[in-house]
Amino acid sequence: MVFVGIDVSKHQLDVFVRPSGERWSVENSPKGHAQLVTKLCAVVPTLVVLEATGGYQAAVAGELAAGGLAVAVVNPRQVRDFAKATGRLAKTDEIDATVLAHFAEAVRPEPRPFPDELTLELQALVTRRRQLIDMRTAEINRLETCRVEQVRRNIQKMINLLTKQIDKVDDDLDTTIRRSPAWRDREDLLSSVKGVGSTTARTMLTQLPELGRLNRREIAALVGLAPFNNDSGRRSGQRSIRGGRAEVRSVLYMATVCAVRCNAQIRTVYERLVLAGKKPKVALIACARKLLTILNAMVRTNQPWRLNAEVA
């Protein structure tokens, strides 16, 4: 069995192959991607592993997947922890490629199907919308503390510009989703849940393509809503959540805050937990996990909210 690790940087791809020990480098460009695919197809690897590096890995991962290779894009922190656990404290591009290949062989991360062009377009639009909202929020916070009128006018102009750009991205999202009946149906399916709006539905569909394909425990762990134990001997430590997909967890939390007010089923769960002595924040996280479970079941069964409310 052959395992390949690829360290991705802005201009270069460093490749290491286990168990042969072969290594080489190519440019991180369309020409380099073509060379890499040709060479790896000749090697016939069992698994190719890359780190998520701020988007620089997207193009090469897509080319490798299109070439019929099994590709997994993994969390850099997980790989770095693996390197430390195996005694590799130094860090260079060549060492990282070697560690990635070892990680591929030892951990065997599951290859995920690479998204199609429409999904990539929607992902980019949803991400850009979040970036614009973050920038507008920062400008609004600056406006609240600024006392110089000339600067306040400048900040207000930027807020107005960002608002127009957000509206434009929303229009682009609407147009793109309307072009695809499948995407429109899935958005309508999720939006049928009280508390889940279009922003939450679109974020879930674009940033969590595994929705409906995993069981409730797996999907909760993937999003970062599964509580982890912290026990040792007779000590039972406090459970906590961590990791996962922060963007999905953020919109799901806000949807839960809304659902506690307007969704009878989620409100019942929340009130029961609070009466049992849970802190309000803990109860909200548990309700967010419950809401995620419901949405996961709805997508899996392709049934709207009313049909799933009692079984999810």
Secondary structure in CASP SS format (residue, H / E / C, confidence):
PFRMAT SS
TARGET T0000
AUTHOR 0000-0000-0000
METHOD secondary structure of the structure
MODEL  1
M C 1.00
V C 1.00
F E 1.00
V E 1.00
G E 1.00
I E 1.00
D E 1.00
V E 1.00
S C 1.00
K C 1.00
H C 1.00
Q E 1.00
L E 1.00
D E 1.00
V E 1.00
F E 1.00
V E 1.00
R E 1.00
P C 1.00
S C 1.00
G C 1.00
E C 1.00
R E 1.00
W E 1.00
S E 1.00
V E 1.00
E E 1.00
N C 1.00
S C 1.00
P H 1.00
K H 1.00
G H 1.00
H H 1.00
A H 1.00
Q H 1.00
L H 1.00
V H 1.00
T H 1.00
K H 1.00
L H 1.00
C H 1.00
A H 1.00
V H 1.00
V C 1.00
P C 1.00
T C 1.00
L E 1.00
V E 1.00
V E 1.00
L E 1.00
E E 1.00
A C 1.00
T C 1.00
G C 1.00
G C 1.00
Y C 1.00
Q C 1.00
A H 1.00
A H 1.00
V H 1.00
A H 1.00
G H 1.00
E H 1.00
L H 1.00
A H 1.00
A H 1.00
G C 1.00
G C 1.00
L C 1.00
A C 1.00
V E 1.00
A E 1.00
V E 1.00
V E 1.00
N C 1.00
P H 1.00
R H 1.00
Q H 1.00
V H 1.00
R H 1.00
D H 1.00
F H 1.00
A H 1.00
K H 1.00
A H 1.00
T C 1.00
G C 1.00
R C 1.00
L C 1.00
A C 1.00
K C 1.00
T C 1.00
D H 1.00
E H 1.00
I H 1.00
D H 1.00
A H 1.00
T H 1.00
V H 1.00
L H 1.00
A H 1.00
H H 1.00
F H 1.00
A H 1.00
E H 1.00
A H 1.00
V H 1.00
R C 1.00
P C 1.00
E C 1.00
P C 1.00
R C 1.00
P C 1.00
F C 1.00
P C 1.00
D C 1.00
E H 1.00
L H 1.00
T H 1.00
L H 1.00
E H 1.00
L H 1.00
Q H 1.00
A H 1.00
L H 1.00
V H 1.00
T H 1.00
R H 1.00
R H 1.00
R H 1.00
Q H 1.00
L H 1.00
I H 1.00
D H 1.00
M H 1.00
R H 1.00
T H 1.00
A H 1.00
E H 1.00
I H 1.00
N H 1.00
R H 1.00
L H 1.00
E H 1.00
T H 1.00
C C 1.00
R C 1.00
V C 1.00
E H 1.00
Q H 1.00
V H 1.00
R H 1.00
R H 1.00
N H 1.00
I H 1.00
Q H 1.00
K H 1.00
M H 1.00
I H 1.00
N H 1.00
L H 1.00
L H 1.00
T H 1.00
K H 1.00
Q H 1.00
I H 1.00
D H 1.00
K H 1.00
V H 1.00
D H 1.00
D H 1.00
D H 1.00
L H 1.00
D H 1.00
T H 1.00
T H 1.00
I H 1.00
R H 1.00
R C 1.00
S C 1.00
P H 1.00
A H 1.00
W H 1.00
R H 1.00
D H 1.00
R H 1.00
E H 1.00
D H 1.00
L H 1.00
L H 1.00
S H 1.00
S C 1.00
V C 1.00
K C 1.00
G C 1.00
V C 1.00
G C 1.00
S H 1.00
T H 1.00
T H 1.00
A H 1.00
R H 1.00
T H 1.00
M H 1.00
L H 1.00
T H 1.00
Q H 1.00
L C 1.00
P C 1.00
E C 1.00
L C 1.00
G C 1.00
R C 1.00
L C 1.00
N C 1.00
R H 1.00
R H 1.00
E H 1.00
I H 1.00
A H 1.00
A H 1.00
L H 1.00
V H 1.00
G C 1.00
L C 1.00
A C 1.00
P C 1.00
F E 1.00
N C 1.00
N C 1.00
D E 1.00
S E 1.00
G C 1.00
R C 1.00
R E 1.00
S E 1.00
G C 1.00
Q C 1.00
R C 1.00
S E 1.00
I C 1.00
R C 1.00
G C 1.00
G C 1.00
R C 1.00
A H 1.00
E H 1.00
V H 1.00
R H 1.00
S H 1.00
V H 1.00
L H 1.00
Y H 1.00
M H 1.00
A H 1.00
T H 1.00
V H 1.00
C H 1.00
A H 1.00
V H 1.00
R H 1.00
C H 1.00
N C 1.00
A H 1.00
Q H 1.00
I H 1.00
R H 1.00
T H 1.00
V H 1.00
Y H 1.00
E H 1.00
R H 1.00
L H 1.00
V H 1.00
L H 1.00
A C 1.00
G C 1.00
K C 1.00
K C 1.00
P H 1.00
K H 1.00
V H 1.00
A H 1.00
L H 1.00
I H 1.00
A H 1.00
C H 1.00
A H 1.00
R H 1.00
K H 1.00
L H 1.00
L H 1.00
T H 1.00
I H 1.00
L H 1.00
N H 1.00
A H 1.00
M H 1.00
V H 1.00
R H 1.00
T H 1.00
N C 1.00
Q C 1.00
P C 1.00
W H 1.00
R H 1.00
L H 1.00
N H 1.00
A C 1.00
E C 1.00
V C 1.00
A C 1.00
END
